[in-house]
Amino acid sequence: MRQHELRTQVVKEMHLRRWEMLCVPCLYMQWVVLVEPDEREAEYAAIEARFGSLNGSGNTTHRSGRLSERIGFTWERHSEGTTISLFVEKCKPDEFLKPRDHADIAAAIDWVESLPGAVLRATRGLVVDKEKEAAAVVTKTGFEMHELVSCHIGKSARIWSDFRVKPDGFGAIVIASNGTQPADLTRLVQRLQELGNYRNRALLGLPIAQKIWPSLNQAEEQLTKLAHRIAEGADTDDALMREISELSVGLNAGITEASFRMSATAAYGSLVSERLRELETRRIEGFASLNYFTQRRFAPAVRFCAAVTKRQGELAERAGQLATLLRARIETRIENQNAQLLRSMDRNAGMQLRLQQLVEGLSIVAASYYALAIISYALVGLKSVWPMFDKDLVLGILVIPVVAGIYSFVQSAKKRLLKKPE
């Protein structure tokens, strides 16, 4: 077969980011780290120094291996940051409660925390077989009992956590498998972790949305005032257009600046809802469920971010509408001015035509007068030769022919001058 050049990559994508099978009991620790672009090379170098070249493995976004005989390791590169996971087999409760008191676990933690990036979420979880074992650990974990979240996930597994950061910087989760098959348990725990990871990533947009909201209130108030000023017509159009343009530019700049974070919040929010459905949580009497804990504050936060995005778009659209209305008024005013100018030009052209006709008539009279004067001089000489000749009679007879001839000449010349060229 002739293979498509992307077939291998597409197939591998469907198998990425799967955890190795969890054994019971075990301890897992996971860090969600936001790595800056200028720190990425240092992160790659640290991973390659421990596990070999990433490029040589054919996958530069995922690497798994072992840090010691009983500690597994997984590194995953995401579009935003990195997820690093440790898996400690045959873990005892004390290793979960005080992991740094055990040399091999402490060494693994120190190596992970030496990698570049800022930690967004860090979790340590203990997976045991029965609820009785889990209950013995829960009382020692330091959970806020009035905030304790506990519910069933999947068919029979149960979790306990208050989802608070402990003094060592980790959140803590205790899980009882209650006979869940290892493959199903592994998928449940991975989805549980992804739920929290996506939740924290989604909530990164909340502080930005809270910061933007007051500026949107100011923009809306300014838009309202501008609308009233446009209706009143007290300000010049240039001043109004300048203010609307500045406001519109500010709104669009805010949309551009926040769009990535708000879009990411919406995307992560959808993933959180999806993971929550996949966990199939079931409430336990006397405890808050994972579904309740997640939806109580997370859903309003995501909706608030969506409301900010929507309001930004609406205000930008309203600013554009105001600018359109003002431009329409300016264009109407210009058209009216042009119409007045054309009417004034028509009046001036009519007056010029009448003045031209008056001047033309006067020029014919003047030309006729001078022509008759010249003829009069010629008749004076004729009278000296022919005494009986009546000069005044002849001049009177010649007035009409002379005026008619000059008029005809002027009209003919005007036609030649005004004739449209070929």
C-alpha positions, 0 to 999 in steps of 0.5 A: 500500500502507498501510505499517506504521509500523515497516517502514522501521526493520525493513528498515534494521536488516538493512543496518546496520553493514556496512563499505564495500568494502575496497580492497587495500592498505588500513589500518583502525583501530578503537576500541571505546569505552565511553561513559557516559550523561552523555557521550552528548550530547557524543559526539552533538554531536561527530559532528553537528558533523562530519557533520550532524544525526543526527536528520535522517539518520533513524538515530541509531545509525550514521553514515559519511562521509569525514574526508579524500580517502582516509580513510573513517569509520564511527561505530556506537552499540551498547547498550554503548558505541560502535565507531569505524572509520577506513579509509585507502585505498592504504596503505603499510606504513610508514603501518601501522607508524607511523600518527602519522608521517603528517599526515592519519592522525594528524589523523584519530586525534586527532579520534577520540581527542578523542571522549568515552569510555574505550577498551576495544579499539583495533586497527590492521590492514593488508590486503595482497594476497599473503602475501609482502608481509604477511611483510615487514611481520610481521617489523617489527610487533614481534609476540611470535613465540612467541605469534604467531597465524596461520591461514587464514580464509575460503577463502584469506585469512591473518592474523597477530597476537599480540593484544597491546597495542603501545606506541602503545595499539593491537593490530596485525593483518596480513591477506593477502587471497590473491585473496579477492574484495573483498566476501568480504574485507570481510565476513571482516575485519569478522567478525574485528574483531567477534570481538575486540570481542565477546570483550573485551566478554564478558571484562568479566564475568570480574573481577566473577565472580572478585570474587563467587566468594569471597563465594559460598564464605562464603555456602555455609559460612554456609548449612551452619552454619545448616542444622546449627543448625536441625537441632540446635535450640539457637538460637531460631527468631527468631534463625535466621530473622533470619540466614537472611533477611539471607543471602537478601537478600544473595544476591539483591542480589548476583544483581541487581547482577551479572545484567546483566554475567553475562547480557551475558557469556553473550550476547557469548560466543555471538556470539564462537562464532558469529563464529569459526564464520563465519570458517572458520579453518584451522590452519597448521603451526607457528602457533597458530590463531585458534580455539585462541587464542580457546578456550584462555582465553576459553571457560573464562572464559565458563564460569566466569561461567556457573558463578557465575550458576548458583551464585548461583541455587542458593545463593539457592534453598537459602537459600529452602528453609532459610527454608521449613523453618524456617517449617514448624517454627515453624508446626508448633510454633504449631499444637501450642501452639494444640492444647494451648491448646484442650485446656486450654480444654476442661478449664477449660470442663468444670470450669466446667460441673461447678462451675456444676452444683454451684452450681446444686444448692446454690442449689436447696437454699438456695432450698428451705430459705428457702422452707420457713422462710417457710412455717414462719413462716406455719404458726406463726400458723395453729397459734395459731388452730388448736391441733390443727394439726401444723406439723412434719407439714405442713412435712415433707409440703411439703419435696418439693413445694417442692424440686421446684417450685424445681428446675422454676423454675430449669430453666425460667429456664435454658432461657429464658436459654440459648435461641438468639435467632431 
